[in-house]
Amino acid sequence: MATLAVLALASLLLLTGCGGSPGEKPAGEKAGTAGEPIIIKLAYVVPETQSTHLAAVDFKRFVEEKSQGRVKVELYPNGQLGGDRQAIEAVQVGTIQMTIPAAAVMSGFQKKFMVFDLPFLFKDRQAAYKALDGELGQKLNALLPSLGLKNLVYGENGYRNITNNRGPIHEPKDLAGLKIRTMENPVHIDSFKLLGANPTPMAFGELYTALQQKTVDAQENPISLIYTSKFYEVQKYLSLTGHVYAATVVLINNDFYNKLPEDIKKIVDEGAVKFRDEQRGLAAGQDTEWVDKLKQSGMQVNELTPEQKQKFIAATRPVYDKYKNEIGADLVDLAIAANK
């Protein structure tokens, strides 16, 4: 099904011409040297109000201005070109050049990316940045060229938190029997089983309706998605569990990148670093702002005490034992070491 989705997307872009001008080069062919602009299609699932899009607008401006028009960046927010997985596959085949998916989705392409799915891995954002921008991130990045991908930088969606309609979540026992939507991710599913919940994998696009129709009782996502998806309309309680740090990856087609003129590569690299720094700052600020707005919307919000959080950490520790060998003990240890 995933392959069919990519072929359909490729056909759509060819038929509609939304890939650029008639003379546009395919992903792996060098361009920008004979008067034609290099087209970079950048797709992601988040809406225009979210930090990723806001920083992407500035990435587009920087690259276009620095290249003096030799590069044109086309932005496709709101999942216009498909979900995270579809967009990654489209970048692999060169239908689009860039995408910014959740790192959790990458585990479907390279299992070692499951390191980011381990619960309560990073004590705070600074520890996460230390790991992502350091040796852990470098080791994971080195695995991507064989998949036709290159990661320019790591961004973020922030920490994942739980919403539900039953009551505040203070301890694992409060999750007992709760039917909670999770990503189709084995680490996430196993973590919630250990907490006593009934995890129900479901596509994100189906989630609002599922909550509205009470197909599921609860869900877990970063604050930015809880707010922009208006889950406050169908959920009463928000518990700031911060159980998973949700990184993102700024992916580019590896062949396309390697065939860029050297000066354009440098501009793209510089723009990506600027994107990372701006987007992280915006994401942290939006979390604070949007929690306040969620309270104003009528949601009851609670934070975990250190003692309460420790109970969640203890309950989910078996997940580390189960997946450490599959992920790689060296990667797990590097992530944990970032907390020191």
N, C-alpha and C positions, 0 to 999 in steps of 0.2 A: 504493500500500500504506500509505503514511504517513497519507493521508486516512482510509482505512478504519480504521486503528488508532485515530485520534482519535474517529471516530464510534462505534466499539465502546466506547471508554472512556466517552464521554458517555452512551451508552445504559446501560452498566453502573451508572454512578453514579446515573442517574435511577431505574433499577429497584430498586437496593438501598437507595437513600436515604442512602448514605454521604456525600452532599453536605451534610447538616445537617438541620435541622428542617423540617417541611412548609412553613412560611411563609418560608423563606429566599429572599433576593433573588438574582437572577442577577448575574453579575459586574459589569455596567455600571450597575446600579440602586443609587441611594443607599439605605443602610440604617442602622440604629443610631440612628434618631431617634424611633422610636415604640415603644420597649421591646424590640424584637427585636435580638439581638446580630448584629454583622457577622461572618460566617464567613469565615475565611481558611484555605483548604486549602493546605498547604505540602508539596510532594512532592520527593523526591530519591532517588537510587539507592543511596547509601552505607548501611552498617549502623549499628546503635545505638552501636557502640563507636568509630566514627570521629568526628573533630573537628567535622565539619559538623553531625552530629546533636546532639552534646553542646551546641554553641553554639545550635542551633535550639531546644533545650529551654529555654534561658535567654531566647531571643528571645520564645518563646511566653509564658513567665512574665512578662517585662517588659511586653509589649503588653497582656496580659490584666489585669495589676495596675494599670498606668498608666491604662488606659481604664475602670477600675472595672467590668469585666464587659461593657462595650459591644462588645468584640471578643473572639471566640473563635478561637484558632489551633489547627487540627487538623494534626498531623504524620503524614506517610506516608513512612517510611524504607524501605530495602530494595527500592526499585523497585516498591512495591505498586501504583502507578498507571502503571507503564510505565517504559521507559528514558528517558534524557535527552531524546532527540528527541521522543518521544511526549509527555513532560511539557511541553516547550516548546510544542508544538502545542496541547495542552490548555489551557495558559495563554492562548495567543493567542485561542482561541474562548471562553474564560471558563468552561470546565468546572471547572478549578481556578484558584486565584488566584495562587499563587506556586510557584516551583521554583528549585532551585540546581544547574544543570547545569555540566559542564565547559565552559570557554570554547571549547575546541577544537570542540565540537559546534556552537557558534554560527556557525562559518564556513559551515555548510550553509544558514544563513538570511541571512547577510550576509558576503560574502567578505572584507571588510576585517578581520574578526576572525581571519583567517589569520595576522595579525602575531604572535599568541601561539604559533603553531606553528613559527616559525622556530627552528632549532636553536641552542643556546648564545647566546640573545638577551640574557639578563640575567646579569650576573656573580654576583649573589647576591640574596637575598630583598629586601634594602633597596632595591636598584635596581628590582626589580619593583614594590615598593610605591610608589616614587616615580613610576613611569610610570602605574600603574593608578589611583592616587589623584590624578594630575595631569592635564595636558592630553591625553595619549594616551587615558586612560580617558574623559574628558569628550567627546572627539571621537567615540569609538566609541558611547558612551551616546546621543549625539544622533541616531544612525542607527536607533535601536530603536523609537521611537514609531510610525513608519510601518509597522512590523511588528506593532503592537498590544502592544508590550512596553515596559517601563521597567526599567532596571537600578538597583537601590538602592545596591549596593556590590559590590566585588570581594572574593571570598574566595580560597581556594587549596586545592589537593590536594598541593602541594609539587612537587619535581622528579621527573621520570620517570627511571627507571633500568632496566637490562637484567638479566634472569635467563635462564639457559639450562642445559643439561645437558652441554654439550661441554667447557667449560673457562672459566677467567677471561678477561674481555675487558680487554686492556690497550691495544691499538692497533686501528685500523680493520681491519688484516689478520686479526685474530682473528674478525671477523664474516663473513669470506669464505664465501659459500654457505650461511650459516646461515638456516634457514627460521624467520623471526620474525613472530609475530602483531603487527600494528599496528592502529590505529584506521583506519576508512575515511576517511582524510584525505590529500589529495594531497601536502601538504607533508611529512608524516611518511613517506609511501611513497617519495617522491623522495629524502628524506634517507637512508633506509636503503639504497636502491639505490646511492647515491653511496658508501656505506660498504662496498659489496660484498656486502651481505646479500640474502636473498630475502624481501622483505616480503610478508606474507599477511594482508590485511584480514579481520577476523572480528569478529562481535558479542562483546561482553565476556562475556555469559552462556554462550557456548559454549567459552570459553577453557580453563577448568580441565579439562574432558573432553578437549579437543584436546591439551593438554599430557600428560595421563595416557595417552592413546592414541597419543602421538607423531605426531599429525597435523602439529604444529609443534614445533620444537626449542626455541624461545625466545619471550619476550614482553618488553614494556617497559611499566612503569606506575609511579606514585608508590609510595613505601614503604607508605603507609597501605593501598593496595589489594593490594599484594603480601602483606602480613601478614594483613589481615582476610579475604582470599580464600583463604588457606592454600596459596598457591602453593609454599611451602616443602615441602609434601608431594610435589610433583611436579617440583621444580626444585632443582638442587644448587648452582649458582653465582649469586651476586648481584654485579654490577659497578656501582659507584656512579658512573655516567657523568654524571648530571645534565644530560642532553642537551636537555630541554625543561622550562621552568617551567610547571606546570599550574595556571593560574588557574581560578577558578569565578566565575559571575555569579549574583547574587541577583535573580531576575526577578519582576516582578509585572505582572499585566494592566494596561495603561496606562489604559484606560477606567475600570476598577474603582478604580484609585488616584486618578484625577482627580475622581471623584465621591464620594470619602470626605470626611466633614466635616473642616474644616481642622485641628482639634485632634487628630483621629485620624491624619491625614497626618503631623503632627509626631511623634506617638508612634511610628508605623511607621518614620519616618526615623531617629529616635533609636535605636530598637531595632535597626535594620539596622547602624548604625555600631558599636553595642556588639557585635553579632554578629560583624562583620568583625574587630574588634580581638581579641576572645576567640578566634575560630576560628583566626586566623593564629598566635596564640601556642600554642594547643593543637596545631595541625598541626606546628609546628616541634618541639615537645616530643615528640610521638608519633613523629616520624621518628627521633629519637635513641633513644628507648626501644625502638622496634620493630626497628631495625637490630640492637640487642643481642639481642633475642628471636629474631630470624632466625638470628643466629649460634648461639645456644643450641639452636635447632631442628636444627642440623647444616649449615646453609648455609655455604659458603665465600664470604666477602665481601672484595672488594678495591676500593680507591679509586684513581682516576687521579692520577698526578703532573701538575703543571702542563705538563710537556713532552708527556706522553701526551695530555692534553686538547687541547693546541694542534694535534695531528695530526688529531683529530676535527673541530675547528673549521675547519681548512684544507680538509679533505675535503668538508665540507658547505657551503662558502661559495657554490658555484654556485646553491644553492637561493634565496639572497637575490636573485641576479641574475634568476632565472626568475620570481619572484613579486613583486618589488618594485613593478612598475608596476600589477599587479592589486590588490595591497593598498593601494598609495598610498605614494609615496616619503616624503611628509610624516610618515605614521604610523610607517614603519620608522625614519626618522631620529629621531623623538621617542623611540622605544623605545631605540635605541642611545644616545642622549644621556643617558638615565637612568643609565647606567653611569659617568658622569663625576663 
